[in-house]
Amino acid sequence: MTAVRVAHLYPEHLNIYADRGNIAALERRCGWRGIGFEVAGVGVGDTLPDADLYYLGGGQDRDQVLVADDLSRHAGPLGEAVAAGAGVLAVCGGYQLLGHSYHGHQGDELRGLGLVDLVTRAGSSRMIGNIVLDCELEGAGAHRLVGFENHAGRTYLGEGVEPLGRVVHGHGNNGEDGGEGVLAGSVIGTYVHGPLLPKNPWLTDWLIERALRRGGWTGELEPLEDGLELEAQRVAAAIAAR
């Protein structure tokens, strides 16, 4: 079986709120099944490697500013990789950088990748708390997704662009339209921390399966015992519903 190859973009800058746990979840769920796993860190000035999944974590505003110009170098290659079947997972600050731009309070504008039709504007208050979504992804069916959001940005999707899920409890992209995150083919963006993947093993497996199929794999993932993960999900959903 081929290995899952992950490119972790700017791990030294985009790494708040335990978002490194998403890489750990991917690695462990591959390892428990005997699937190879390779992760390459991509820093400022580095060349973008060929990978099955590209990951951007969350970061403070100052960290987003530090990496935004460098990230723009990868807009073309990353777009080509996505067109060839690679996946992208971007969380919070990384999610905002998937779009066209981020507009700050002082009229400043941070350029994004333009990989997805969305824009983000700074809000006057933070949207914080546990969040629950209803999601339906092709090949995965309908699932609940849980986690924690903490963001001041209000993200607005372009016409025809679909959110990752619909908000059951929490704020979501902007607290107005009921959507959270974005799902554009193999590209996922979300404000959900927690970290995201350990509490949502179904999404982790969806990403792993897509990565493997890109390499020509045609099998089915072996089921795992997810009792602890599902209990963590249950507790998080219960807290969000209070």
C-alpha positions in Angstrom: 0.0 0.0 0.0 1.3 3.4 -0.9 2.0 6.0 1.8 0.0 9.1 2.5 2.2 12.1 1.8 1.4 15.3 3.7 3.0 18.8 3.2 2.6 20.8 6.4 2.9 24.5 5.4 4.5 26.8 7.9 4.4 24.6 11.0 6.5 27.1 13.0 4.0 29.9 12.4 0.6 28.4 11.8 0.3 26.1 14.9 -1.9 27.6 17.6 -4.8 25.8 19.5 -3.3 22.3 19.2 -3.7 22.3 15.5 -0.6 20.0 15.2 -2.9 17.4 16.6 -4.4 17.1 13.2 -1.2 15.8 11.8 -0.9 13.4 14.7 -4.4 12.0 14.1 -3.6 11.4 10.4 -0.3 9.7 11.3 -1.8 7.4 14.0 -4.9 6.4 12.0 -2.6 5.5 9.1 -0.1 3.7 11.4 -2.8 1.6 13.1 -3.7 0.3 9.7 -0.2 -0.3 8.5 -0.4 2.5 6.0 2.8 4.5 5.3 2.8 8.1 6.3 5.2 10.9 5.2 5.1 14.5 6.4 7.3 17.3 5.1 7.4 20.7 6.7 7.4 23.7 4.3 8.8 26.9 5.7 9.4 30.4 4.4 11.4 30.2 1.2 11.0 26.5 0.7 9.9 24.8 -2.5 6.4 23.3 -2.4 6.7 19.5 -2.5 4.5 17.1 -4.3 2.0 15.7 -1.8 -1.4 14.1 -1.5 -2.6 16.5 1.2 -1.5 20.1 2.0 -2.2 21.3 5.5 -2.3 24.9 6.9 -3.0 25.4 10.6 -4.2 28.4 12.5 -2.1 31.4 13.4 -2.2 34.8 15.1 -2.7 37.8 12.8 1.0 38.6 13.0 1.9 35.1 11.9 -0.5 35.3 9.0 1.2 38.5 7.8 4.6 36.8 8.1 3.7 33.9 5.8 1.2 35.5 3.4 3.7 36.9 0.9 5.6 33.7 0.8 2.4 31.6 0.5 1.4 33.6 -2.6 4.4 32.0 -4.4 2.6 28.7 -4.1 -0.7 29.8 -5.5 0.0 28.4 -9.0 1.6 25.1 -7.9 -1.0 24.5 -5.2 -3.8 25.1 -7.7 -2.3 22.7 -10.1 -1.9 20.1 -7.4 -5.6 20.4 -6.4 -6.6 20.1 -10.1 -4.5 16.8 -10.2 -6.4 15.4 -7.2 -4.5 16.6 -4.1 -6.4 17.6 -1.0 -6.1 20.7 1.1 -7.1 21.1 4.8 -6.8 24.6 6.2 -7.9 25.7 9.7 -8.8 29.1 11.0 -6.0 31.5 9.9 -5.0 29.0 7.2 -8.7 28.9 6.1 -8.7 32.6 5.7 -5.6 32.5 3.5 -7.4 30.1 1.0 -9.5 33.0 -0.2 -8.9 36.2 -2.1 -8.1 38.5 0.8 -8.5 39.3 4.5 -9.6 42.9 5.3 -8.4 44.3 8.7 -9.9 47.0 11.0 -7.5 49.6 9.7 -8.3 49.2 6.1 -5.3 46.9 5.6 -5.6 44.0 3.2 -3.8 40.7 3.4 -3.7 38.8 0.1 -4.7 35.1 0.0 -4.1 32.2 -2.3 -7.3 32.8 -4.3 -7.8 29.0 -4.2 -11.4 29.3 -3.2 -13.9 32.2 -3.9 -14.2 33.7 -0.4 -13.2 36.8 1.5 -12.8 37.5 5.2 -13.3 40.8 7.0 -12.3 41.6 10.6 -15.2 41.8 13.0 -15.7 43.9 16.1 -15.9 41.0 18.4 -14.6 37.4 18.6 -16.9 34.4 18.0 -15.9 31.9 20.6 -17.2 28.6 21.9 -18.0 24.9 21.2 -19.5 24.3 17.8 -21.5 21.5 16.2 -22.1 21.1 12.4 -24.1 18.8 10.2 -21.9 17.8 7.3 -22.4 15.6 4.2 -19.3 14.8 2.2 -19.3 12.7 -1.0 -18.2 9.2 -0.1 -18.6 9.8 3.6 -22.4 10.4 4.0 -23.9 12.5 6.7 -22.0 13.1 9.9 -21.8 15.4 12.9 -18.7 17.5 13.3 -17.6 19.0 16.6 -14.9 21.3 17.8 -14.1 24.8 19.2 -14.1 28.1 17.3 -12.3 31.3 18.3 -12.1 33.9 15.6 -12.8 37.5 14.9 -12.8 37.2 11.1 -16.1 37.0 9.3 -15.8 34.9 6.2 -18.2 35.1 3.2 -18.3 32.5 0.5 -18.8 33.4 -3.1 -22.0 32.6 -5.0 -22.4 28.8 -5.5 -19.5 28.0 -3.1 -20.7 25.4 -0.4 -19.8 25.5 3.3 -18.3 22.4 4.9 -21.4 22.1 7.1 -24.5 23.8 8.6 -24.2 25.1 12.1 -26.3 23.3 14.7 -24.7 25.1 17.7 -22.1 27.9 17.4 -21.4 30.8 15.1 -19.7 29.5 11.9 -18.3 31.6 9.1 -19.9 34.9 10.0 -22.7 34.3 12.5 -25.2 35.3 9.8 -25.8 32.7 7.1 -25.7 29.4 9.1 -22.7 28.0 7.2 -19.3 27.0 8.5 -16.1 26.4 6.6 -15.9 25.7 2.9 -15.9 22.5 0.9 -14.7 22.9 -2.7 -13.9 19.5 -4.2 -10.9 18.3 -2.4 -10.3 21.6 -0.5 -11.6 22.0 3.0 -11.4 25.1 5.1 -12.8 25.5 8.6 -12.6 27.6 11.8 -13.0 24.4 13.9 -10.1 23.7 16.3 -10.3 21.2 19.0 -8.1 19.9 17.4 -10.4 19.1 14.5 -9.4 15.6 13.4 -8.9 13.6 16.7 -12.6 14.4 17.6 -13.9 13.7 14.1 -12.3 10.4 13.0 -14.8 10.1 10.1 -13.2 13.2 8.5 -9.7 12.0 9.2 -10.5 8.7 7.3 -12.1 10.6 4.5 -8.9 12.6 4.0 -6.8 9.4 4.2 -8.9 7.6 1.7 -8.9 10.4 -0.8 -5.1 10.6 -0.5 -4.7 6.9 -1.1 -7.0 6.9 -4.1 -4.9 9.6 -5.6 -2.1 7.1 -5.7 -4.2 4.5 -7.4 -5.4 2.6 -4.3 -8.8 0.9 -4.8 -9.4 -0.8 -1.4 -11.4 0.0 1.7 -10.0 1.3 5.0 -10.0 -1.1 7.8 -12.5 0.0 10.5 -10.9 1.1 13.8 -12.2 1.0 17.4 -13.3 4.6 17.8 -14.9 4.4 21.3 -12.7 7.1 22.9 -13.0 9.4 19.9 -16.7 9.1 19.7 -17.1 9.7 23.5 -15.0 12.9 23.1 -17.3 13.9 20.2 -20.4 13.2 22.4 -19.1 15.3 25.3 -18.2 18.2 23.0 -21.6 18.2 21.4 -23.3 18.1 24.8 -21.3 21.0 26.0 -22.1 23.0 22.8 -25.8 22.4 23.3 -26.0 23.9 26.8 
